[in-house]
Amino acid sequence: MRRSPPSTSLSHATIACVILLALFTTCTTSPADSTGNHAEPRYHSGEPGPPAAVIETPESRIERIGDLQSVDSGTVLKSARRFARETQQLITRGDFDGWRRLLSDGYRDHFDDSRNLERISQYARLRRAGILLETLEDYFDHVVRTSRHGTSVDRVEVIDDRRAIAYATVEGDEFVLYHLVWDDGWKIGRY
């Protein structure tokens, strides 16, 4: 068995180191495109990637600006429509707890008051059906679910820096769908 002279082993080791260094450098730098500019860096698994692009939602825009009157009407309309759509989905599913979380304190207190529920129970449709409202959940089941079925926001009117009214049009007639209150997000209000 013939052994290589020590200088040959050293040159093989040097070549191997140069190859490894070249491979390492290629993996950690971004390649140049045809114009000589470096392309975007590649991220390997386990490494943090680039920060995600921040897309501003209508809600985050309202929150950033601080009041409804300073926000363009298109942004307010988009945000109110989204809120109404999500509210409609809760109502359609009969999700009382989800709907209740969307209520302002004033709305919840008013429609959970036994005197107000007794007065509402006197509406002709409820009286004919023999329905007596005793709880907020009764109000949700017999008034909210029937009156909001199949509606959507067609127009939003900003009242002041924290309040808006969402309107729906049904058979050519416009009516108030929701009184909205902005409090770190929309709430169904009463005013």
Beta strands, then each sheet from edge to edge (+ up, - down):
strand 1: 155-158
strand 2: 163-170
strand 3: 173-182
strand 4: 186-189
sheet 1: 1+ 2- 3+ 4-
end
